[in-house]
Amino acid sequence: MISRRGLMAGAAGAAVAGVLGGKAFAQTAFGAYVMAYFTESPSMTGADYGLHLAVSADGLDWMPLNQNNPVVTPTAGTGGLRDPFVLRKQDGRFVVLATDLKGTDWSLQNQYVHVWDSADLRGFTGYRRIKLHSMATHSWAPEAFWDPSRNQYAIIYSAASGGHDVIMVNYTTDFVTVSAPQVFFDPGHATIDGTMATIGGVNYLYVKNNTNSTLVGQRSGSLAPGSFTTYKTGISPGRGVEAPQIVPALSGNRWYLWGDTWSPNGRFFCWETTDVAAGNWTLLNDRAYTQPLNSKHPGITPITAAERSALVDRWGAPAWRRLKSYNFPDRYVRHADSVGRIDAYPFDPYQDQLWKLVPGLADASGVSFESFNYPGRYLRHYDYELRLAADDGSATFRADATFHQVAGLADASWSSFRSHNYPDRYLRHYSYVLRIDPLGSTSSTVDKQDATFRVGY
């Protein structure tokens, strides 16, 4: 898959308060996060261009809401969205902005963006499109922040000007009427996906360099258009990356930087730092975070723990779970041709990695893994290898399909699964295929890691 929009390309951290998306916050004022996104998968079977939401208690492990279905979908313009962003306004309410584009037609000229109002992200009102410019170009990846010097909100987005993409800006007080557009940041080459954070009195603008698909950091002492200068270049996970998002950790002197890739499509990476001013971002191991299923272009906003609970109450937790490998944390447990294995995320059919953890068929104190896309079929061992098979009602099948979840052999905060009818054997992967093998305290470190999984979403 080519880059999203690639065809168009030719002393901060120590502060305990700052601005994210223009809204002043104290780090003690929030206790969770919400992510806005749309969905795609490698073969596009998971594509949905509505507004999706996920929540997180720590900003790293995410739970999709509404069964990973959209909570609202545009009805005007192209009838779809990309690149959604949630801003908490000065009055505490929310506004949602998104690119007006359903699909991947990067040549589409569109001067409008989608907008919704929301009191609490449990419902959405005032749907409209607002026109940002009259140029023969697009309006990609809108974000917004509060500019106190103007007493207005700034809407920044990507549009072609002067022969290449730049970051444009319009100002507004109500997200209904906007000022004339002007260039906010232009480094002289194609640049998209602007995101803003103000930390310790310094304003940071991170963007994608659309000529080499890396993330780049700029900073300024003001929020004035044209005032930002580059201080950090070449942030990359070793493949093309876009859609940066800077997010504060719940406590302490730490920040996260998220990025999205398209090869494979919809793979997030996350970096952390304790010094945004230095720009020394450390790429996190996949073990540290889990993105929402099929998610694309994250828009992350801090919320309170109470708001997170209210969102889960309103939209519901998924009926399925995913299991991540401990020592291959980019891989998830799945079935493929009825064989249990671990494969690198993302993949299609994406439903093959979704499991209902039900009371054990042979012992309700245990657990059985029922396929979400093949109801009535379960992972069971046969000749010690894991297969997906229909419950035949036999005692043997039910015992083979029952496991007991225990503290992870390699990490007690994760999980291991002991076979019900072969209690000295544990579920593990070997050459990426699932099987049960004898394991215990004297087993090798690698064997213990092979038998350790994270049960998440």
C-alpha positions in Angstrom: 0.0 0.0 0.0 1.4 3.4 -0.9 1.6 6.3 1.6 -1.6 8.0 2.5 -1.3 11.1 0.3 2.1 10.0 -0.8 1.2 10.6 -4.5 1.0 14.3 -3.7 4.5 14.5 -2.3 7.1 15.6 -4.7 13.0 22.8 28.7 9.8 21.5 28.4 9.2 18.1 30.0 9.7 19.1 33.6 6.6 21.3 33.7 3.6 19.8 35.5 1.2 22.0 33.5 1.0 22.9 29.8 -1.2 23.0 26.9 -2.3 20.1 24.6 -4.4 21.1 21.6 -4.5 24.6 23.2 -6.4 23.6 26.3 -4.6 24.3 29.5 -4.4 21.3 31.8 -2.9 20.2 35.0 -1.6 16.6 34.9 -3.7 15.8 38.0 -6.9 16.9 36.2 -7.1 14.0 33.9 -6.9 10.3 34.5 -7.6 8.6 31.1 -7.6 9.2 27.3 -9.9 9.0 24.3 -8.7 8.3 20.8 -10.5 9.2 17.6 -9.7 7.2 14.5 -11.0 5.6 11.3 -10.3 2.1 10.3 -8.6 0.3 7.4 -6.9 -3.1 7.1 -4.2 -4.5 4.7 -6.8 -5.7 2.1 -9.2 -2.9 3.1 -11.9 -5.4 4.3 -11.8 -3.5 7.6 -12.2 0.0 6.1 -14.8 2.2 7.7 -14.8 5.9 7.3 -16.9 6.9 10.3 -15.8 8.3 13.6 -14.4 5.6 15.9 -13.5 6.0 19.5 -11.3 4.1 21.9 -10.4 4.7 25.5 -7.3 4.0 27.6 -6.6 4.2 31.3 -2.8 4.8 30.7 -2.5 6.2 27.2 -0.9 3.1 25.9 -3.3 0.2 26.0 -6.5 1.0 24.1 -10.1 -0.5 24.2 -12.3 0.2 21.2 -15.8 1.4 21.9 -19.1 0.4 20.2 -17.6 -3.0 19.1 -15.1 -1.0 17.0 -18.0 0.4 14.9 -18.4 4.1 14.3 -20.2 6.2 16.8 -21.2 8.7 14.1 -20.8 8.9 10.3 -20.8 11.9 8.1 -23.9 12.4 5.9 -22.7 15.3 3.7 -19.8 15.8 1.3 -18.1 12.5 0.5 -20.1 10.7 3.2 -16.9 9.6 5.0 -14.1 10.9 7.1 -10.4 10.4 7.7 -8.0 11.9 10.3 -10.5 12.8 13.1 -9.4 15.0 16.0 -11.2 15.7 19.3 -10.6 19.1 20.9 -11.8 19.9 24.4 -12.8 23.6 24.1 -12.4 26.3 26.7 -15.9 25.7 28.1 -15.1 22.0 28.7 -17.2 20.7 25.8 -15.8 19.0 22.8 -15.6 19.6 19.1 -14.7 17.0 16.5 -12.9 17.8 13.2 -12.2 15.4 10.4 -11.0 15.3 6.8 -13.9 15.1 4.3 -12.8 12.0 2.4 -14.2 8.5 2.1 -11.5 6.2 0.8 -8.1 7.0 -0.7 -8.7 9.5 -3.6 -5.7 11.7 -2.8 -6.4 13.8 -5.9 -9.8 14.9 -4.6 -10.1 18.7 -4.2 -12.1 19.5 -1.1 -12.2 22.8 0.7 -14.4 21.6 3.6 -13.9 19.6 6.8 -16.5 17.8 8.9 -17.4 19.2 12.3 -19.5 17.9 15.2 -20.2 19.3 18.7 -20.4 17.2 21.8 -20.9 17.7 25.5 -19.3 14.5 26.5 -18.6 12.3 23.4 -21.7 10.2 24.3 -23.7 12.0 21.7 -23.0 14.3 18.8 -24.9 17.4 17.6 -24.7 20.3 15.2 -23.2 18.3 12.4 -21.9 20.6 9.6 -19.1 21.1 7.1 -17.1 24.3 7.3 -15.3 25.8 4.3 -11.7 26.6 5.0 -10.5 28.0 1.6 -11.4 28.3 -2.1 -8.1 26.9 -3.5 -8.0 24.0 -5.9 -6.6 21.6 -3.3 -7.6 19.5 -0.3 -8.1 20.2 3.5 -6.4 17.3 5.2 -5.9 16.3 8.8 -7.6 19.2 10.6 -6.6 19.9 14.2 -7.3 22.8 16.5 -5.9 24.6 19.5 -6.7 27.6 21.6 -4.6 30.7 20.8 -4.9 33.0 23.9 -3.1 35.9 22.2 -6.0 36.0 19.7 -8.7 34.8 22.1 -9.6 32.4 19.2 -9.2 28.8 18.2 -6.7 28.0 15.4 -7.6 25.3 12.9 -4.5 23.9 11.2 -4.6 21.5 8.3 -2.6 20.5 5.2 -3.3 22.1 1.8 -1.2 22.7 -1.3 0.2 26.2 -1.6 3.1 27.4 -3.7 3.5 24.0 -5.4 3.6 21.8 -2.3 1.7 20.9 0.8 2.0 23.3 3.8 0.3 23.7 7.1 -2.5 26.3 6.8 -4.4 28.0 9.5 -7.9 29.6 9.9 -9.1 31.2 13.1 -12.5 30.9 14.7 -14.5 31.4 17.9 -17.3 29.0 17.2 -16.2 26.5 14.5 -19.0 27.8 12.3 -17.5 31.0 10.9 -13.7 31.0 10.1 -11.2 33.7 9.1 -9.4 33.7 5.7 -6.7 31.0 5.4 -3.0 31.8 5.8 0.1 29.8 5.8 1.0 28.6 9.3 4.2 26.6 8.5 6.1 26.1 5.3 9.6 24.5 5.4 9.9 24.7 1.6 8.9 21.1 0.8 5.8 19.0 1.1 4.6 18.9 4.7 1.4 17.4 6.2 -0.3 16.3 9.4 0.4 19.1 11.9 -0.1 18.5 15.6 0.4 21.0 18.4 1.4 20.9 22.0 2.5 23.7 24.3 4.8 22.6 27.1 6.6 24.8 29.6 5.7 27.9 27.7 7.2 26.6 24.4 4.9 25.7 21.5 5.8 22.5 19.6 4.5 21.7 16.1 5.2 18.2 14.9 4.5 17.3 11.2 5.2 14.7 8.6 7.9 15.5 6.0 6.0 14.2 3.0 9.2 14.0 0.9 10.8 11.2 3.0 7.9 10.1 5.3 9.6 11.0 8.6 8.3 13.0 11.6 9.8 16.5 12.2 9.6 18.8 15.2 9.3 22.6 15.2 9.1 25.1 18.0 8.3 28.7 18.7 7.9 31.1 21.6 4.6 32.3 20.0 1.7 30.8 18.1 2.1 33.3 15.2 2.0 31.9 11.7 5.5 31.7 10.3 7.2 31.7 13.7 8.1 28.0 13.9 11.6 26.7 13.2 12.7 23.1 12.9 14.7 21.6 15.8 14.3 17.8 15.4 14.3 15.8 12.1 14.2 12.2 11.0 12.0 10.5 13.6 11.1 7.2 12.1 10.6 3.5 13.1 12.5 2.4 10.0 9.6 2.7 7.6 7.4 5.5 6.4 5.5 7.2 9.2 2.8 10.0 9.4 0.0 11.4 11.6 2.0 12.4 14.7 0.3 12.9 18.0 2.0 14.3 21.2 0.4 13.1 24.4 1.3 13.8 28.1 1.7 10.8 30.4 -0.7 10.7 33.4 2.0 11.8 35.8 5.6 12.8 35.9 7.9 14.3 33.4 7.0 12.1 30.4 5.4 12.5 26.9 4.5 10.1 24.2 4.7 10.6 20.4 2.5 8.4 18.2 2.8 7.8 14.5 0.9 5.8 11.9 2.4 3.8 9.0 0.9 2.4 5.8 3.3 -0.5 5.1 1.7 -2.5 6.5 -1.4 -0.3 6.6 -2.5 0.9 10.0 0.5 0.0 12.2 1.1 2.5 15.0 4.4 3.2 16.6 4.9 5.0 19.9 8.0 6.9 21.3 8.5 8.5 24.7 10.7 11.2 26.2 11.2 13.1 29.4 12.6 16.1 27.5 10.5 17.3 24.5 12.9 20.3 24.2 15.8 18.0 23.4 13.7 16.0 21.0 15.3 12.7 22.0 12.4 10.3 21.5 12.9 6.6 22.4 10.9 4.0 20.4 8.8 1.8 22.7 8.7 -1.9 22.4 5.4 -3.2 21.1 5.0 -4.9 24.4 4.3 -1.5 26.0 1.2 -0.5 24.0 -1.7 -1.9 22.0 -3.5 0.1 19.4 -7.2 -0.2 18.6 -8.0 -2.9 16.0 -7.6 -1.6 12.4 -7.1 2.0 13.7 -5.7 4.7 11.4 -4.5 8.3 12.2 -4.9 8.6 15.9 -6.3 11.8 17.5 -5.7 11.5 21.2 -7.1 13.7 24.0 -6.8 13.5 27.8 -10.1 13.0 29.7 -11.0 12.2 33.3 -11.4 8.7 34.6 -15.1 9.5 35.1 -15.4 10.5 31.5 -13.8 7.2 30.4 -16.2 5.2 32.5 -19.1 7.2 31.1 -18.0 6.5 27.6 -17.7 2.7 28.3 -21.2 2.8 29.8 -22.6 4.5 26.8 -20.8 2.6 24.0 -19.8 -0.6 25.6 -16.7 -2.8 25.6 -15.9 -5.2 22.8 -17.5 -8.7 23.0 -14.1 -10.1 21.9 -10.5 -10.1 23.1 -7.1 -10.3 21.5 -4.0 -12.2 22.8 -0.6 -10.6 22.2 2.6 -12.6 22.3 5.1 -11.6 25.0 8.3 -12.2 23.1 6.9 -11.4 19.7 4.6 -8.5 20.7 3.9 -7.4 17.2 2.1 -10.8 16.8 -1.3 -11.9 17.9 -3.0 -15.3 18.4 -5.2 -16.2 15.5 -6.5 -19.1 13.5 -5.5 -19.6 9.9 -6.8 -22.6 7.9 -8.0 -23.9 11.3 -4.4 -23.9 12.7 -3.7 -21.9 15.9 -0.7 -19.6 15.4 0.7 -16.1 16.0 1.0 -13.6 13.1 2.3 -10.1 12.8 -0.4 -7.4 13.1 -2.1 -6.1 11.0 -3.5 -8.9 8.8 -6.6 -10.0 7.0 -9.0 -11.6 7.7 -8.6 -9.4 10.8 -11.5 -11.3 12.5 -9.3 -14.4 12.8 -7.6 -12.7 15.9 -10.8 -12.1 17.8 -11.7 -14.5 20.6 -14.5 -14.8 23.0 -13.1 -16.1 26.3 -15.9 -18.2 27.7 -16.1 -20.4 30.7 -14.1 -23.6 30.2 -16.2 -26.2 28.3 -14.9 -28.9 30.7 -14.5 -26.7 33.8 -16.2 -23.4 34.3 -13.3 -22.2 36.4 -11.2 -22.4 33.3 -11.5 -20.7 30.0 -12.1 -21.8 26.4 -11.3 -19.7 23.3 -14.3 -19.5 21.0 -13.7 -18.0 17.6 -15.6 -14.7 17.1 -16.0 -15.2 13.3 -16.7 -18.9 13.6 -19.1 -19.2 16.6 -19.2 -22.7 18.0 -15.6 -23.4 17.0 -12.9 -23.5 19.6 -9.1 -23.7 20.0 -8.3 -27.3 21.2 -5.2 -29.3 21.3 -4.8 -32.4 19.1 -1.5 -34.3 19.2 -0.5 -31.3 21.3 -1.0 -28.8 18.5 -3.8 -26.2 18.6 -6.5 -26.3 16.0 -9.8 -24.6 15.5 -12.6 -27.1 15.5 -16.4 -27.4 16.2 -17.5 -28.6 19.6 -18.6 -32.2 19.0 -20.0 -32.5 22.5 -17.5 -35.1 23.6 -15.8 -35.0 27.0 -12.4 -35.3 25.2 -13.1 -32.3 23.0 -14.2 -30.2 25.9 -11.2 -31.1 28.0 -8.9 -30.4 25.1 -10.5 -27.0 24.6 -10.2 -25.9 28.3 -7.3 -24.0 29.8 -6.7 -22.4 33.2 -5.5 -18.8 33.1 -2.6 -18.2 35.5 0.1 -15.5 36.1 2.4 -15.3 33.1 5.4 -17.6 33.3 7.7 -14.8 32.0 5.8 -11.8 33.5 3.2 -12.1 36.2 1.4 -9.1 34.9 0.6 -11.0 31.7 -1.0 -14.5 31.5 -0.2 -18.1 30.7 -2.7 -20.9 30.0 -2.4 -24.3 31.5 -4.0 -27.2 29.8 -6.9 -28.7 31.7 -6.3 -32.4 30.9 -2.5 -32.2 30.6 -1.8 -29.9 33.6 1.9 -30.0 33.2 1.6 -28.5 29.7 1.0 -24.9 28.8 -0.2 -23.1 25.7 2.9 -21.7 23.8 4.0 -20.9 20.3 6.8 -22.7 18.5 7.9 -21.5 15.1 4.8 -19.3 15.4 2.4 -22.3 15.7 0.5 -22.9 18.9 0.9 -26.1 20.9 1.0 -27.3 24.5 4.3 -28.4 26.0 5.5 -29.3 29.5 6.7 -26.2 31.2 7.7 -25.3 34.8 10.0 -23.2 37.0 13.1 -24.8 35.5 12.1 -24.2 31.9 14.2 -21.9 29.8 13.5 -18.2 29.7 12.6 -18.5 26.0 10.1 -21.3 26.7 8.5 -19.2 29.4 8.2 -16.2 27.1 6.7 -18.4 24.4 4.0 -19.3 26.9 3.2 -15.8 28.0 0.4 -13.6 26.5 -1.4 -10.4 27.1 -5.2 -10.6 27.1 -6.4 -7.3 25.8 -8.3 -5.6 23.0 
